[in-house]
Amino acid sequence: MILACVYLSACSLNKPKVDQSLEDAQTQQQALQLEQDQQAFQQALQQMQATEATDANLQQAKTVFESLYQANPDYLGALVNSAD
């Protein structure tokens, strides 16, 4: 009985390390995705603000803003920018 308790305790102590590794990997993935989204936003913004922006560039920027909104629905700016 004591051996079973020791074994279960050891298993429960090892489990958080695996969970922590998974959480770290997820956090890194989220940070990478956020960085990519920020870069895409900046590029779309530059396309829109270009002095000689073509309709194709503006449409491409709008598409980027809409995809960012789909990925981040809490960001209202993308919804406002894509509402037409």
N, CA, C and O atoms as a CHARMM CRD file, in Angstrom:
* protein
*
  336
    1    1 MET  N      0.82800  -1.19300   0.00000 PROA 1      0.00000
    2    1 MET  CA     0.00000   0.00000   0.00000 PROA 1      0.00000
    3    1 MET  C      0.87300   1.25800   0.00000 PROA 1      0.00000
    4    1 MET  O      0.63600   2.18900  -0.77000 PROA 1      0.00000
    5    2 ILE  N      1.87800   1.27200   0.86800 PROA 2      0.00000
    6    2 ILE  CA     2.77000   2.42500   0.93200 PROA 2      0.00000
    7    2 ILE  C      3.53100   2.57000  -0.37800 PROA 2      0.00000
    8    2 ILE  O      3.74800   3.68000  -0.86300 PROA 2      0.00000
    9    3 LEU  N      3.93200   1.44200  -0.94300 PROA 3      0.00000
   10    3 LEU  CA     4.65500   1.46900  -2.20500 PROA 3      0.00000
   11    3 LEU  C      3.78600   2.06700  -3.30600 PROA 3      0.00000
   12    3 LEU  O      4.27700   2.82300  -4.14500 PROA 3      0.00000
   13    4 ALA  N      2.50400   1.73500  -3.30600 PROA 4      0.00000
   14    4 ALA  CA     1.58000   2.28900  -4.30200 PROA 4      0.00000
   15    4 ALA  C      1.44300   3.79500  -4.12600 PROA 4      0.00000
   16    4 ALA  O      1.40200   4.52800  -5.11400 PROA 4      0.00000
   17    5 CYS  N      1.37300   4.26300  -2.90000 PROA 5      0.00000
   18    5 CYS  CA     1.27300   5.70600  -2.63700 PROA 5      0.00000
   19    5 CYS  C      2.53500   6.43200  -3.09300 PROA 5      0.00000
   20    5 CYS  O      2.45900   7.51600  -3.67100 PROA 5      0.00000
   21    6 VAL  N      3.69000   5.83300  -2.83300 PROA 6      0.00000
   22    6 VAL  CA     4.95400   6.44100  -3.25500 PROA 6      0.00000
   23    6 VAL  C      5.00900   6.50400  -4.77400 PROA 6      0.00000
   24    6 VAL  O      5.42700   7.51000  -5.34700 PROA 6      0.00000
   25    7 TYR  N      4.58500   5.42300  -5.42400 PROA 7      0.00000
   26    7 TYR  CA     4.59100   5.38800  -6.89000 PROA 7      0.00000
   27    7 TYR  C      3.66000   6.45600  -7.46200 PROA 7      0.00000
   28    7 TYR  O      4.03900   7.17700  -8.38500 PROA 7      0.00000
   29    8 LEU  N      2.46400   6.56000  -6.92900 PROA 8      0.00000
   30    8 LEU  CA     1.51100   7.55500  -7.41700 PROA 8      0.00000
   31    8 LEU  C      2.01100   8.97000  -7.15700 PROA 8      0.00000
   32    8 LEU  O      1.81000   9.86300  -7.98000 PROA 8      0.00000
   33    9 SER  N      2.65400   9.17500  -6.02500 PROA 9      0.00000
   34    9 SER  CA     3.21600  10.49200  -5.73000 PROA 9      0.00000
   35    9 SER  C      4.31500  10.84500  -6.72000 PROA 9      0.00000
   36    9 SER  O      4.39400  11.97900  -7.19400 PROA 9      0.00000
   37   10 ALA  N      5.15000   9.88500  -7.02600 PROA 10     0.00000
   38   10 ALA  CA     6.23100  10.12400  -7.98500 PROA 10     0.00000
   39   10 ALA  C      5.66100  10.43400  -9.36100 PROA 10     0.00000
   40   10 ALA  O      6.16800  11.31200 -10.05900 PROA 10     0.00000
   41   11 CYS  N      4.62600   9.73000  -9.75100 PROA 11     0.00000
   42   11 CYS  CA     3.99000   9.98900 -11.04700 PROA 11     0.00000
   43   11 CYS  C      3.39300  11.38800 -11.08800 PROA 11     0.00000
   44   11 CYS  O      3.51900  12.09400 -12.08900 PROA 11     0.00000
   45   12 SER  N      2.76000  11.77600 -10.02500 PROA 12     0.00000
   46   12 SER  CA     2.13800  13.10100 -10.01100 PROA 12     0.00000
   47   12 SER  C      3.18700  14.20800  -9.98600 PROA 12     0.00000
   48   12 SER  O      2.94000  15.29700 -10.50300 PROA 12     0.00000
   49   13 LEU  N      4.34300  13.95200  -9.40100 PROA 13     0.00000
   50   13 LEU  CA     5.40900  14.95000  -9.39400 PROA 13     0.00000
   51   13 LEU  C      6.05800  15.08800 -10.76700 PROA 13     0.00000
   52   13 LEU  O      6.47400  16.18100 -11.15000 PROA 13     0.00000
   53   14 ASN  N      6.14400  14.00400 -11.49800 PROA 14     0.00000
   54   14 ASN  CA     6.74600  14.05000 -12.83000 PROA 14     0.00000
   55   14 ASN  C      5.80100  14.64500 -13.86400 PROA 14     0.00000
   56   14 ASN  O      6.26400  15.20600 -14.85700 PROA 14     0.00000
   57   15 LYS  N      4.54100  14.54400 -13.66800 PROA 15     0.00000
   58   15 LYS  CA     3.56200  15.01100 -14.64400 PROA 15     0.00000
   59   15 LYS  C      3.63600  16.51800 -14.90200 PROA 15     0.00000
   60   15 LYS  O      3.56600  16.92600 -16.06100 PROA 15     0.00000
   61   16 PRO  N      3.77300  17.35300 -13.88800 PROA 16     0.00000
   62   16 PRO  CA     3.84300  18.79100 -14.16600 PROA 16     0.00000
   63   16 PRO  C      5.01700  19.18500 -15.05800 PROA 16     0.00000
   64   16 PRO  O      4.91800  20.15900 -15.80500 PROA 16     0.00000
   65   17 LYS  N      6.12900  18.44700 -14.99700 PROA 17     0.00000
   66   17 LYS  CA     7.25900  18.75300 -15.86400 PROA 17     0.00000
   67   17 LYS  C      6.86600  18.58600 -17.32500 PROA 17     0.00000
   68   17 LYS  O      7.23200  19.40400 -18.16800 PROA 17     0.00000
   69   18 VAL  N      6.12700  17.53500 -17.62100 PROA 18     0.00000
   70   18 VAL  CA     5.65600  17.31300 -18.98600 PROA 18     0.00000
   71   18 VAL  C      4.66600  18.40800 -19.35700 PROA 18     0.00000
   72   18 VAL  O      4.73700  18.96900 -20.45100 PROA 18     0.00000
   73   19 ASP  N      3.75000  18.71000 -18.45400 PROA 19     0.00000
   74   19 ASP  CA     2.77700  19.76700 -18.70300 PROA 19     0.00000
   75   19 ASP  C      3.47700  21.11100 -18.89000 PROA 19     0.00000
   76   19 ASP  O      3.07600  21.90600 -19.74100 PROA 19     0.00000
   77   20 GLN  N      4.51400  21.36800 -18.10500 PROA 20     0.00000
   78   20 GLN  CA     5.24700  22.62500 -18.21000 PROA 20     0.00000
   79   20 GLN  C      5.94900  22.71800 -19.55900 PROA 20     0.00000
   80   20 GLN  O      5.96600  23.78000 -20.18000 PROA 20     0.00000
   81   21 SER  N      6.52600  21.61300 -20.01300 PROA 21     0.00000
   82   21 SER  CA     7.18400  21.60800 -21.32300 PROA 21     0.00000
   83   21 SER  C      6.17600  21.88600 -22.42100 PROA 21     0.00000
   84   21 SER  O      6.46300  22.62600 -23.36300 PROA 21     0.00000
   85   22 LEU  N      5.00400  21.29900 -22.30400 PROA 22     0.00000
   86   22 LEU  CA     3.95000  21.52300 -23.29000 PROA 22     0.00000
   87   22 LEU  C      3.48700  22.97300 -23.25400 PROA 22     0.00000
   88   22 LEU  O      3.27900  23.58900 -24.29900 PROA 22     0.00000
   89   23 GLU  N      3.32600  23.51400 -22.06200 PROA 23     0.00000
   90   23 GLU  CA     2.92200  24.91700 -21.92700 PROA 23     0.00000
   91   23 GLU  C      3.98300  25.85200 -22.49200 PROA 23     0.00000
   92   23 GLU  O      3.65500  26.84600 -23.13900 PROA 23     0.00000
   93   24 ASP  N      5.26000  25.53500 -22.25000 PROA 24     0.00000
   94   24 ASP  CA     6.34300  26.35500 -22.79100 PROA 24     0.00000
   95   24 ASP  C      6.32100  26.33600 -24.31600 PROA 24     0.00000
   96   24 ASP  O      6.49500  27.37400 -24.95400 PROA 24     0.00000
   97   25 ALA  N      6.11200  25.17200 -24.89300 PROA 25     0.00000
   98   25 ALA  CA     6.05500  25.05600 -26.35000 PROA 25     0.00000
   99   25 ALA  C      4.86300  25.83000 -26.90300 PROA 25     0.00000
  100   25 ALA  O      4.97900  26.49900 -27.93100 PROA 25     0.00000
  101   26 GLN  N      3.72500  25.74400 -26.23100 PROA 26     0.00000
  102   26 GLN  CA     2.54000  26.48300 -26.66900 PROA 26     0.00000
  103   26 GLN  C      2.76200  27.98200 -26.54800 PROA 26     0.00000
  104   26 GLN  O      2.34700  28.74300 -27.42200 PROA 26     0.00000
  105   27 THR  N      3.40800  28.41200 -25.47800 PROA 27     0.00000
  106   27 THR  CA     3.69400  29.83100 -25.29000 PROA 27     0.00000
  107   27 THR  C      4.63200  30.33500 -26.37600 PROA 27     0.00000
  108   27 THR  O      4.43700  31.42600 -26.91200 PROA 27     0.00000
  109   28 GLN  N      5.63800  29.55300 -26.69700 PROA 28     0.00000
  110   28 GLN  CA     6.56500  29.93400 -27.76600 PROA 28     0.00000
  111   28 GLN  C      5.83900  30.01200 -29.10200 PROA 28     0.00000
  112   28 GLN  O      6.08600  30.92700 -29.88800 PROA 28     0.00000
  113   29 GLN  N      4.94900  29.06500 -29.36400 PROA 29     0.00000
  114   29 GLN  CA     4.18900  29.05800 -30.61200 PROA 29     0.00000
  115   29 GLN  C      3.27700  30.27800 -30.68400 PROA 29     0.00000
  116   29 GLN  O      3.15300  30.89900 -31.74000 PROA 29     0.00000
  117   30 GLN  N      2.64400  30.62300 -29.57500 PROA 30     0.00000
  118   30 GLN  CA     1.78000  31.80000 -29.55000 PROA 30     0.00000
  119   30 GLN  C      2.57800  33.07500 -29.76500 PROA 30     0.00000
  120   30 GLN  O      2.12500  33.98200 -30.46200 PROA 30     0.00000
  121   31 ALA  N      3.75900  33.15000 -29.17300 PROA 31     0.00000
  122   31 ALA  CA     4.61300  34.32800 -29.34600 PROA 31     0.00000
  123   31 ALA  C      5.06300  34.45900 -30.79300 PROA 31     0.00000
  124   31 ALA  O      5.10200  35.56300 -31.33700 PROA 31     0.00000
  125   32 LEU  N      5.40300  33.34000 -31.41700 PROA 32     0.00000
  126   32 LEU  CA     5.80100  33.35600 -32.82300 PROA 32     0.00000
  127   32 LEU  C      4.63700  33.78900 -33.70600 PROA 32     0.00000
  128   32 LEU  O      4.81600  34.58400 -34.62800 PROA 32     0.00000
  129   33 GLN  N      3.44200  33.26500 -33.42400 PROA 33     0.00000
  130   33 GLN  CA     2.26400  33.63800 -34.20700 PROA 33     0.00000
  131   33 GLN  C      1.95500  35.11900 -34.04100 PROA 33     0.00000
  132   33 GLN  O      1.60000  35.79000 -35.01000 PROA 33     0.00000
  133   34 LEU  N      2.08300  35.63100 -32.83600 PROA 34     0.00000
  134   34 LEU  CA     1.84600  37.04700 -32.58400 PROA 34     0.00000
  135   34 LEU  C      2.83400  37.90700 -33.36400 PROA 34     0.00000
  136   34 LEU  O      2.45800  38.92400 -33.94600 PROA 34     0.00000
  137   35 GLU  N      4.08500  37.49900 -33.37200 PROA 35     0.00000
  138   35 GLU  CA     5.10300  38.24700 -34.11900 PROA 35     0.00000
  139   35 GLU  C      4.79200  38.24200 -35.61800 PROA 35     0.00000
  140   35 GLU  O      4.94000  39.26400 -36.28800 PROA 35     0.00000
  141   36 GLN  N      4.36600  37.09900 -36.13600 PROA 36     0.00000
  142   36 GLN  CA     4.01100  37.01000 -37.55500 PROA 36     0.00000
  143   36 GLN  C      2.79500  37.87800 -37.86900 PROA 36     0.00000
  144   36 GLN  O      2.75100  38.53500 -38.90900 PROA 36     0.00000
  145   37 ASP  N      1.81900  37.88100 -36.98100 PROA 37     0.00000
  146   37 ASP  CA     0.63300  38.71900 -37.17600 PROA 37     0.00000
  147   37 ASP  C      0.99900  40.19700 -37.16300 PROA 37     0.00000
  148   37 ASP  O      0.47700  40.97700 -37.95900 PROA 37     0.00000
  149   38 GLN  N      1.89100  40.58000 -36.26600 PROA 38     0.00000
  150   38 GLN  CA     2.31500  41.97800 -36.19800 PROA 38     0.00000
  151   38 GLN  C      3.05100  42.39000 -37.46700 PROA 38     0.00000
  152   38 GLN  O      2.86200  43.50100 -37.96200 PROA 38     0.00000
  153   39 GLN  N      3.88200  41.50700 -37.99100 PROA 39     0.00000
  154   39 GLN  CA     4.59400  41.80800 -39.23200 PROA 39     0.00000
  155   39 GLN  C      3.61800  41.93400 -40.39900 PROA 39     0.00000
  156   39 GLN  O      3.75200  42.83700 -41.22500 PROA 39     0.00000
  157   40 ALA  N      2.64200  41.03900 -40.46900 PROA 40     0.00000
  158   40 ALA  CA     1.64000  41.10000 -41.53200 PROA 40     0.00000
  159   40 ALA  C      0.83800  42.39200 -41.43300 PROA 40     0.00000
  160   40 ALA  O      0.53800  43.01800 -42.44900 PROA 40     0.00000
  161   41 PHE  N      0.49200  42.79200 -40.21500 PROA 41     0.00000
  162   41 PHE  CA    -0.25200  44.03100 -40.01000 PROA 41     0.00000
  163   41 PHE  C      0.56300  45.22800 -40.48900 PROA 41     0.00000
  164   41 PHE  O      0.03700  46.10400 -41.17500 PROA 41     0.00000
  165   42 GLN  N      1.83500  45.26600 -40.13300 PROA 42     0.00000
  166   42 GLN  CA     2.69800  46.37800 -40.53900 PROA 42     0.00000
  167   42 GLN  C      2.83000  46.44700 -42.06000 PROA 42     0.00000
  168   42 GLN  O      2.80000  47.53300 -42.63800 PROA 42     0.00000
  169   43 GLN  N      2.97600  45.29800 -42.70200 PROA 43     0.00000
  170   43 GLN  CA     3.09000  45.28000 -44.15900 PROA 43     0.00000
  171   43 GLN  C      1.80000  45.76100 -44.81400 PROA 43     0.00000
  172   43 GLN  O      1.83800  46.52500 -45.77800 PROA 43     0.00000
  173   44 ALA  N      0.66800  45.31800 -44.29700 PROA 44     0.00000
  174   44 ALA  CA    -0.61700  45.75100 -44.84600 PROA 44     0.00000
  175   44 ALA  C     -0.80400  47.24800 -44.63900 PROA 44     0.00000
  176   44 ALA  O     -1.31000  47.93900 -45.52300 PROA 44     0.00000
  177   45 LEU  N     -0.40800  47.73900 -43.50200 PROA 45     0.00000
  178   45 LEU  CA    -0.51200  49.16700 -43.21300 PROA 45     0.00000
  179   45 LEU  C      0.36800  49.97700 -44.16400 PROA 45     0.00000
  180   45 LEU  O     -0.04600  51.02900 -44.65200 PROA 45     0.00000
  181   46 GLN  N      1.56300  49.49400 -44.42100 PROA 46     0.00000
  182   46 GLN  CA     2.45200  50.17600 -45.36200 PROA 46     0.00000
  183   46 GLN  C      1.86500  50.19000 -46.77000 PROA 46     0.00000
  184   46 GLN  O      2.00100  51.17900 -47.49100 PROA 46     0.00000
  185   47 GLN  N      1.21300  49.09500 -47.16400 PROA 47     0.00000
  186   47 GLN  CA     0.57900  49.04500 -48.48200 PROA 47     0.00000
  187   47 GLN  C     -0.52800  50.08400 -48.58700 PROA 47     0.00000
  188   47 GLN  O     -0.68000  50.73600 -49.62000 PROA 47     0.00000
  189   48 MET  N     -1.28900  50.23300 -47.52900 PROA 48     0.00000
  190   48 MET  CA    -2.39600  51.18700 -47.55100 PROA 48     0.00000
  191   48 MET  C     -1.89600  52.62600 -47.54200 PROA 48     0.00000
  192   48 MET  O     -2.50600  53.50000 -48.15800 PROA 48     0.00000
  193   49 GLN  N     -0.80000  52.87500 -46.85200 PROA 49     0.00000
  194   49 GLN  CA    -0.30900  54.23700 -46.70000 PROA 49     0.00000
  195   49 GLN  C      0.63700  54.66300 -47.82000 PROA 49     0.00000
  196   49 GLN  O      1.10900  55.79900 -47.82900 PROA 49     0.00000
  197   50 ALA  N      0.91200  53.77900 -48.74700 PROA 50     0.00000
  198   50 ALA  CA     1.80600  54.12000 -49.84900 PROA 50     0.00000
  199   50 ALA  C      1.19900  55.25900 -50.65900 PROA 50     0.00000
  200   50 ALA  O     -0.01300  55.31200 -50.86600 PROA 50     0.00000
  201   51 THR  N      2.05300  56.16600 -51.11300 PROA 51     0.00000
  202   51 THR  CA     1.59000  57.33000 -51.87400 PROA 51     0.00000
  203   51 THR  C      0.85700  56.90900 -53.13600 PROA 51     0.00000
  204   51 THR  O     -0.17000  57.49000 -53.48800 PROA 51     0.00000
  205   52 GLU  N      1.37800  55.90900 -53.81000 PROA 52     0.00000
  206   52 GLU  CA     0.76700  55.44100 -55.05100 PROA 52     0.00000
  207   52 GLU  C      0.20700  54.03700 -54.87100 PROA 52     0.00000
  208   52 GLU  O      0.53800  53.13300 -55.63800 PROA 52     0.00000
  209   53 ALA  N     -0.62100  53.85400 -53.88500 PROA 53     0.00000
  210   53 ALA  CA    -1.21100  52.54200 -53.62300 PROA 53     0.00000
  211   53 ALA  C     -2.20100  52.20100 -54.72900 PROA 53     0.00000
  212   53 ALA  O     -3.09100  52.98900 -55.05000 PROA 53     0.00000
  213   54 THR  N     -2.03300  51.02700 -55.29800 PROA 54     0.00000
  214   54 THR  CA    -2.94900  50.58400 -56.34700 PROA 54     0.00000
  215   54 THR  C     -4.14600  49.89700 -55.71000 PROA 54     0.00000
  216   54 THR  O     -4.12500  49.53600 -54.53300 PROA 54     0.00000
  217   55 ASP  N     -5.18100  49.72500 -56.50700 PROA 55     0.00000
  218   55 ASP  CA    -6.35400  49.01000 -56.00000 PROA 55     0.00000
  219   55 ASP  C     -5.97800  47.58700 -55.58400 PROA 55     0.00000
  220   55 ASP  O     -6.50600  47.06200 -54.60400 PROA 55     0.00000
  221   56 ALA  N     -5.07300  46.97300 -56.32700 PROA 56     0.00000
  222   56 ALA  CA    -4.64100  45.61300 -55.98400 PROA 56     0.00000
  223   56 ALA  C     -3.93700  45.59900 -54.62700 PROA 56     0.00000
  224   56 ALA  O     -4.15600  44.69500 -53.82100 PROA 56     0.00000
  225   57 ASN  N     -3.09200  46.59900 -54.37800 PROA 57     0.00000
  226   57 ASN  CA    -2.40300  46.67900 -53.08200 PROA 57     0.00000
  227   57 ASN  C     -3.38900  46.91100 -51.94700 PROA 57     0.00000
  228   57 ASN  O     -3.26700  46.31200 -50.87900 PROA 57     0.00000
  229   58 LEU  N     -4.36200  47.77900 -52.18100 PROA 58     0.00000
  230   58 LEU  CA    -5.36400  48.05100 -51.14700 PROA 58     0.00000
  231   58 LEU  C     -6.21100  46.81300 -50.87200 PROA 58     0.00000
  232   58 LEU  O     -6.54500  46.52700 -49.72200 PROA 58     0.00000
  233   59 GLN  N     -6.55500  46.08400 -51.92600 PROA 59     0.00000
  234   59 GLN  CA    -7.34500  44.86000 -51.75100 PROA 59     0.00000
  235   59 GLN  C     -6.53100  43.80500 -50.99800 PROA 59     0.00000
  236   59 GLN  O     -7.06000  43.09700 -50.14100 PROA 59     0.00000
  237   60 GLN  N     -5.25000  43.71100 -51.32500 PROA 60     0.00000
  238   60 GLN  CA    -4.38700  42.76300 -50.62500 PROA 60     0.00000
  239   60 GLN  C     -4.26500  43.14100 -49.14700 PROA 60     0.00000
  240   60 GLN  O     -4.30300  42.26700 -48.28100 PROA 60     0.00000
  241   61 ALA  N     -4.12000  44.41600 -48.85900 PROA 61     0.00000
  242   61 ALA  CA    -4.04700  44.87300 -47.46600 PROA 61     0.00000
  243   61 ALA  C     -5.34800  44.55300 -46.73400 PROA 61     0.00000
  244   61 ALA  O     -5.32700  44.11900 -45.58300 PROA 61     0.00000
  245   62 LYS  N     -6.46800  44.76800 -47.40100 PROA 62     0.00000
  246   62 LYS  CA    -7.76500  44.46400 -46.79100 PROA 62     0.00000
  247   62 LYS  C     -7.87100  42.97600 -46.47600 PROA 62     0.00000
  248   62 LYS  O     -8.38400  42.59400 -45.42300 PROA 62     0.00000
  249   63 THR  N     -7.38900  42.14400 -47.38400 PROA 63     0.00000
  250   63 THR  CA    -7.41900  40.70100 -47.16300 PROA 63     0.00000
  251   63 THR  C     -6.57800  40.31800 -45.94800 PROA 63     0.00000
  252   63 THR  O     -6.97500  39.46000 -45.16000 PROA 63     0.00000
  253   64 VAL  N     -5.42700  40.94900 -45.79800 PROA 64     0.00000
  254   64 VAL  CA    -4.57000  40.67900 -44.63900 PROA 64     0.00000
  255   64 VAL  C     -5.28000  41.09600 -43.35800 PROA 64     0.00000
  256   64 VAL  O     -5.28400  40.34800 -42.38000 PROA 64     0.00000
  257   65 PHE  N     -5.88500  42.29200 -43.35500 PROA 65     0.00000
  258   65 PHE  CA    -6.60300  42.74500 -42.16200 PROA 65     0.00000
  259   65 PHE  C     -7.74800  41.79100 -41.81200 PROA 65     0.00000
  260   65 PHE  O     -7.97200  41.48600 -40.64100 PROA 65     0.00000
  261   66 GLU  N     -8.46500  41.32700 -42.82700 PROA 66     0.00000
  262   66 GLU  CA    -9.57200  40.40000 -42.56700 PROA 66     0.00000
  263   66 GLU  C     -9.06700  39.07700 -41.99900 PROA 66     0.00000
  264   66 GLU  O     -9.68800  38.51400 -41.09700 PROA 66     0.00000
  265   67 SER  N     -7.94800  38.57600 -42.51900 PROA 67     0.00000
  266   67 SER  CA    -7.41900  37.31500 -41.99500 PROA 67     0.00000
  267   67 SER  C     -6.92000  37.48700 -40.56300 PROA 67     0.00000
  268   67 SER  O     -7.05600  36.58200 -39.74000 PROA 67     0.00000
  269   68 LEU  N     -6.34100  38.65200 -40.26900 PROA 68     0.00000
  270   68 LEU  CA    -5.92300  38.91900 -38.89200 PROA 68     0.00000
  271   68 LEU  C     -7.13300  38.98700 -37.96800 PROA 68     0.00000
  272   68 LEU  O     -7.07500  38.52000 -36.83100 PROA 68     0.00000
  273   69 TYR  N     -8.21800  39.56500 -38.44900 PROA 69     0.00000
  274   69 TYR  CA    -9.42700  39.61700 -37.63100 PROA 69     0.00000
  275   69 TYR  C     -9.97400  38.21000 -37.38500 PROA 69     0.00000
  276   69 TYR  O    -10.41800  37.89500 -36.28100 PROA 69     0.00000
  277   70 GLN  N     -9.93800  37.36500 -38.42500 PROA 70     0.00000
  278   70 GLN  CA   -10.42300  35.99100 -38.24700 PROA 70     0.00000
  279   70 GLN  C     -9.59300  35.25700 -37.19100 PROA 70     0.00000
  280   70 GLN  O    -10.12800  34.47000 -36.41100 PROA 70     0.00000
  281   71 ALA  N     -8.29200  35.51700 -37.17300 PROA 71     0.00000
  282   71 ALA  CA    -7.41500  34.85600 -36.20500 PROA 71     0.00000
  283   71 ALA  C     -7.50100  35.49100 -34.81900 PROA 71     0.00000
  284   71 ALA  O     -7.22100  34.83400 -33.81600 PROA 71     0.00000
  285   72 ASN  N     -7.88900  36.77400 -34.75800 PROA 72     0.00000
  286   72 ASN  CA    -7.93700  37.52000 -33.49600 PROA 72     0.00000
  287   72 ASN  C     -9.23700  38.31600 -33.41500 PROA 72     0.00000
  288   72 ASN  O     -9.20700  39.53900 -33.55500 PROA 72     0.00000
  289   73 PRO  N    -10.36400  37.66900 -33.19600 PROA 73     0.00000
  290   73 PRO  CA   -11.65000  38.37900 -33.21800 PROA 73     0.00000
  291   73 PRO  C    -11.80200  39.43800 -32.13000 PROA 73     0.00000
  292   73 PRO  O    -12.70500  40.27100 -32.20800 PROA 73     0.00000
  293   74 ASP  N    -10.94100  39.42200 -31.12300 PROA 74     0.00000
  294   74 ASP  CA   -11.01600  40.45000 -30.07900 PROA 74     0.00000
  295   74 ASP  C    -10.46300  41.78300 -30.55200 PROA 74     0.00000
  296   74 ASP  O    -10.69600  42.81300 -29.91900 PROA 74     0.00000
  297   75 TYR  N     -9.73200  41.77300 -31.66100 PROA 75     0.00000
  298   75 TYR  CA    -9.16200  43.00800 -32.19700 PROA 75     0.00000
  299   75 TYR  C    -10.20200  43.70000 -33.07000 PROA 75     0.00000
  300   75 TYR  O    -10.42900  43.29100 -34.20800 PROA 75     0.00000
  301   76 LEU  N    -10.83000  44.74000 -32.54600 PROA 76     0.00000
  302   76 LEU  CA   -11.91900  45.41600 -33.25100 PROA 76     0.00000
  303   76 LEU  C    -11.43400  46.26400 -34.41000 PROA 76     0.00000
  304   76 LEU  O    -12.19200  46.49600 -35.35200 PROA 76     0.00000
  305   77 GLY  N    -10.19600  46.73400 -34.37300 PROA 77     0.00000
  306   77 GLY  CA    -9.67600  47.56700 -35.44900 PROA 77     0.00000
  307   77 GLY  C     -9.73800  46.87100 -36.78800 PROA 77     0.00000
  308   77 GLY  O    -10.04100  47.50200 -37.80100 PROA 77     0.00000
  309   78 ALA  N     -9.45900  45.58700 -36.81000 PROA 78     0.00000
  310   78 ALA  CA    -9.51200  44.84300 -38.06600 PROA 78     0.00000
  311   78 ALA  C    -10.94300  44.77600 -38.58500 PROA 78     0.00000
  312   78 ALA  O    -11.16600  44.85000 -39.79300 PROA 78     0.00000
  313   79 LEU  N    -11.89700  44.63800 -37.69900 PROA 79     0.00000
  314   79 LEU  CA   -13.29100  44.59600 -38.11600 PROA 79     0.00000
  315   79 LEU  C    -13.71500  45.93100 -38.69900 PROA 79     0.00000
  316   79 LEU  O    -14.40800  45.96700 -39.71600 PROA 79     0.00000
  317   80 VAL  N    -13.31900  47.01100 -38.08600 PROA 80     0.00000
  318   80 VAL  CA   -13.64700  48.34500 -38.58100 PROA 80     0.00000
  319   80 VAL  C    -12.99700  48.56900 -39.94000 PROA 80     0.00000
  320   80 VAL  O    -13.63100  49.10400 -40.85000 PROA 80     0.00000
  321   81 ASN  N    -11.73000  48.16000 -40.08500 PROA 81     0.00000
  322   81 ASN  CA   -11.01300  48.35400 -41.33700 PROA 81     0.00000
  323   81 ASN  C    -11.60300  47.53700 -42.47800 PROA 81     0.00000
  324   81 ASN  O    -11.49800  47.94500 -43.63400 PROA 81     0.00000
  325   82 SER  N    -12.21500  46.40900 -42.18800 PROA 82     0.00000
  326   82 SER  CA   -12.69400  45.53900 -43.25100 PROA 82     0.00000
  327   82 SER  C    -14.18700  45.69500 -43.51200 PROA 82     0.00000
  328   82 SER  O    -14.73500  45.00600 -44.37200 PROA 82     0.00000
  329   83 ALA  N    -14.84200  46.57300 -42.79800 PROA 83     0.00000
  330   83 ALA  CA   -16.29300  46.73300 -42.95400 PROA 83     0.00000
  331   83 ALA  C    -16.60300  47.60300 -44.16800 PROA 83     0.00000
  332   83 ALA  O    -16.40200  48.81700 -44.14700 PROA 83     0.00000
  333   84 ASP  N    -17.08800  46.96900 -45.21000 PROA 84     0.00000
  334   84 ASP  CA   -17.55600  47.73200 -46.37100 PROA 84     0.00000
  335   84 ASP  C    -18.70000  47.02900 -47.04500 PROA 84     0.00000
  336   84 ASP  O    -19.22500  47.52200 -48.04300 PROA 84     0.00000
